[in-house]
Amino acid sequence: MWRPRLDFGLVVWFGMILLVAAKPAFPEGDVIDATAAPINEKYNVDIKKIFATTCGLCHGAYGTKQGDRGGGPKLAGTKKSTEQVVEQIKNGKSGYMPAFKTALKEEQIQALAEYIKALPAN
Ligand code: HEC
Protein backbone atom coordinates (compact mmCIF):
# COMPACT_ATOMS: atom_id res chain seq x y z
CA MET A 1 0.00 0.00 0.00
CA TRP A 2 1.27 3.47 -0.84
CA ARG A 3 1.98 5.57 2.20
CA PRO A 4 3.04 9.17 1.96
CA ARG A 5 6.35 9.85 3.60
CA LEU A 6 5.90 12.81 5.89
CA ASP A 7 8.81 15.12 5.60
CA PHE A 8 8.71 17.03 8.87
CA GLY A 9 10.73 19.95 7.58
CA LEU A 10 8.35 20.40 4.66
CA VAL A 11 5.32 20.27 6.94
CA VAL A 12 6.79 22.97 9.16
CA TRP A 13 7.52 25.14 6.12
CA PHE A 14 4.01 24.71 4.78
CA GLY A 15 2.56 25.49 8.17
CA MET A 16 4.53 28.69 8.39
CA ILE A 17 3.51 29.78 4.90
CA LEU A 18 -0.15 29.09 5.70
CA LEU A 19 0.10 31.02 8.95
CA VAL A 20 1.64 34.02 7.24
CA ALA A 21 -0.93 33.90 4.42
CA ALA A 22 -3.90 33.51 6.74
CA LYS A 23 -2.84 36.03 9.34
CA PRO A 24 -1.28 39.12 7.85
CA ALA A 25 0.26 41.37 10.47
CA PHE A 26 -1.76 44.34 9.25
CA PRO A 27 -4.91 43.13 7.47
CA GLU A 28 -6.12 46.63 6.64
CA GLY A 29 -2.91 47.38 4.74
CA ASP A 30 -4.16 46.36 1.30
CA VAL A 31 -7.44 48.23 1.69
CA ILE A 32 -5.60 51.34 2.80
CA ASP A 33 -3.15 51.18 -0.12
CA ALA A 34 -5.96 50.53 -2.63
CA THR A 35 -8.01 53.44 -1.27
CA ALA A 36 -5.08 55.83 -1.19
CA ALA A 37 -3.57 55.00 -4.60
CA PRO A 38 -5.96 56.94 -6.93
CA ILE A 39 -6.05 59.90 -4.53
CA ASN A 40 -2.27 59.98 -4.23
CA GLU A 41 -2.13 60.18 -8.01
CA LYS A 42 -4.87 62.79 -8.34
CA TYR A 43 -3.29 65.20 -5.85
CA ASN A 44 0.34 64.12 -6.14
CA VAL A 45 0.53 63.36 -2.42
CA ASP A 46 1.44 60.44 -0.16
CA ILE A 47 -1.60 59.90 2.05
CA LYS A 48 0.08 57.32 4.26
CA LYS A 49 3.02 59.58 4.93
CA ILE A 50 0.84 62.61 5.74
CA PHE A 51 -1.43 60.48 7.88
CA ALA A 52 1.42 58.85 9.77
CA THR A 53 3.10 62.14 10.60
CA THR A 54 0.06 64.36 11.32
CA CYS A 55 -2.97 62.23 12.18
CA GLY A 56 -1.63 58.83 13.22
CA LEU A 57 -0.91 59.89 16.78
CA CYS A 58 -4.64 60.13 17.51
CA HIS A 59 -6.36 58.20 14.72
CA GLY A 60 -5.39 54.52 14.45
CA ALA A 61 -4.32 52.37 11.48
CA TYR A 62 -4.56 55.13 8.85
CA GLY A 63 -8.13 55.94 9.82
CA THR A 64 -9.45 52.40 9.94
CA LYS A 65 -9.26 52.09 13.73
CA GLN A 66 -9.70 54.14 16.84
CA GLY A 67 -6.46 55.76 17.93
CA ASP A 68 -4.40 54.23 20.70
CA ARG A 69 -3.55 57.62 22.13
CA GLY A 70 -5.04 61.07 21.69
CA GLY A 71 -8.58 59.71 21.73
CA GLY A 72 -9.31 60.17 18.04
CA PRO A 73 -12.20 58.12 16.65
CA LYS A 74 -12.05 55.66 13.78
CA LEU A 75 -12.46 57.79 10.66
CA ALA A 76 -13.69 55.14 8.20
CA GLY A 77 -17.45 55.35 7.94
CA THR A 78 -17.66 58.92 9.29
CA LYS A 79 -21.10 60.50 9.03
CA LYS A 80 -19.56 63.83 8.08
CA SER A 81 -19.61 64.93 4.43
CA THR A 82 -16.36 65.49 2.51
CA GLU A 83 -16.80 69.25 3.07
CA GLN A 84 -17.33 68.74 6.80
CA VAL A 85 -14.24 66.53 6.98
CA VAL A 86 -12.24 69.26 5.20
CA GLU A 87 -13.54 71.76 7.78
CA GLN A 88 -12.62 69.44 10.66
CA ILE A 89 -9.06 69.04 9.37
CA LYS A 90 -8.65 72.76 8.72
CA ASN A 91 -10.12 74.04 11.98
CA GLY A 92 -9.82 71.05 14.31
CA LYS A 93 -12.01 71.00 17.37
CA SER A 94 -11.18 73.03 20.42
CA GLY A 95 -10.00 70.78 23.23
CA TYR A 96 -9.98 67.68 21.01
CA MET A 97 -8.11 68.07 17.77
CA PRO A 98 -5.60 70.66 16.53
CA ALA A 99 -6.25 72.75 13.41
CA PHE A 100 -4.17 71.88 10.38
CA LYS A 101 -4.95 74.72 7.99
CA THR A 102 -1.47 76.19 8.29
CA ALA A 103 0.47 72.93 8.67
CA LEU A 104 -1.03 71.26 5.60
CA LYS A 105 -1.53 72.46 2.04
CA GLU A 106 -5.00 72.83 0.58
CA GLU A 107 -4.57 69.80 -1.72
CA GLN A 108 -3.22 67.68 1.14
CA ILE A 109 -6.33 68.45 3.20
CA GLN A 110 -8.63 67.75 0.25
CA ALA A 111 -6.79 64.47 -0.43
CA LEU A 112 -7.04 63.39 3.22
CA ALA A 113 -10.78 64.14 3.25
CA GLU A 114 -11.42 62.19 0.04
CA TYR A 115 -9.33 59.31 1.36
CA ILE A 116 -11.27 59.21 4.65
CA LYS A 117 -14.59 59.25 2.79
CA ALA A 118 -13.39 56.51 0.41
CA LEU A 119 -12.37 54.12 3.21
CA PRO A 120 -14.80 51.24 3.58
CA ALA A 121 -16.93 51.72 6.71
CA ASN A 122 -16.05 48.32 8.15
C1 HEC B 1 -4.25 65.38 19.03
C2 HEC B 1 -5.07 64.32 18.51
C3 HEC B 1 -5.57 64.42 17.08
C4 HEC B 1 -4.85 64.63 15.94
C5 HEC B 1 -3.36 64.85 15.78
C6 HEC B 1 -5.81 64.55 14.84
N1 HEC B 1 -7.07 64.33 15.34
FE1 HEC B 1 -8.77 64.15 14.25
N2 HEC B 1 -9.86 64.01 15.96
C7 HEC B 1 -9.34 63.94 17.24
C8 HEC B 1 -10.42 63.80 18.20
C9 HEC B 1 -10.27 63.67 19.70
C10 HEC B 1 -11.61 63.79 17.44
C11 HEC B 1 -13.04 63.70 17.98
C12 HEC B 1 -13.55 65.09 18.21
C13 HEC B 1 -14.97 65.07 18.66
O1 HEC B 1 -15.28 64.36 19.62
O2 HEC B 1 -15.76 65.77 18.07
C14 HEC B 1 -11.22 63.92 16.04
C15 HEC B 1 -12.12 63.96 15.00
C16 HEC B 1 -11.76 63.92 13.64
C17 HEC B 1 -12.68 63.85 12.54
C18 HEC B 1 -14.20 63.83 12.65
C19 HEC B 1 -14.68 62.41 12.70
C20 HEC B 1 -16.18 62.34 12.80
O3 HEC B 1 -16.74 61.42 12.19
O4 HEC B 1 -16.78 63.17 13.48
C21 HEC B 1 -11.95 63.82 11.39
C22 HEC B 1 -12.47 63.73 9.98
C23 HEC B 1 -10.56 63.89 11.79
N3 HEC B 1 -10.48 63.94 13.16
C24 HEC B 1 -9.51 63.86 10.91
C25 HEC B 1 -8.18 64.05 11.27
C26 HEC B 1 -7.10 64.14 10.31
C27 HEC B 1 -7.23 63.94 8.82
C28 HEC B 1 -5.98 64.39 11.04
C29 HEC B 1 -4.58 64.65 10.50
C30 HEC B 1 -4.43 65.74 9.59
C31 HEC B 1 -6.35 64.44 12.45
N4 HEC B 1 -7.70 64.23 12.55
C32 HEC B 1 -5.47 64.67 13.51
C33 HEC B 1 -8.01 64.01 17.58
C34 HEC B 1 -6.96 64.25 16.70
Residues whose N, C-alpha, C, O or C-beta is under 5 A from the ligand:
A	BS01	HEC	T54 C55 L57 C58 G70 G71 G72 P73 T78 K79 K80 V85 Q88 I89 K93 Y96 M97 P98 F100 L112
